Amino acid sequence: MKRANQRCHGGFFQRGTHAQEGISIVINVPSIDEHLGRIEKAGGKVLVSKSPVGDFGFYAQIADTEGNVIGIWQDVK
């Protein structure tokens, strides 16, 4: 079975500088703009709007309908 190109990335932030303390799950998506629209339409909330992260990509943070906080990431192509 052929696997997709899988990678694990991470980062460190000073405590208290983010809306969520503890471990943060971040999902890589092809288009943050498209997914933010789909998330809101499904009843989720955007907590942190799409923001550039250096020359690496874009980040946003959402809460699903049960209040779970998830980050979404888009690589710069």
Sequence and secondary structure as in RCSB ss.txt:
>XXXX:A:sequence
MKRANQRCHGGFFQRGTHAQEGISIVINVPSIDEHLGRIEKAGGKVLVSKSPVGDFGFYAQIADTEGNVIGIWQD
VK
>XXXX:A:secstr
              TTSSSS S   EEE S HHHHHHHHHHTT EEEEEEEEETTTEEEEEEE TT  EEEEEEE
  
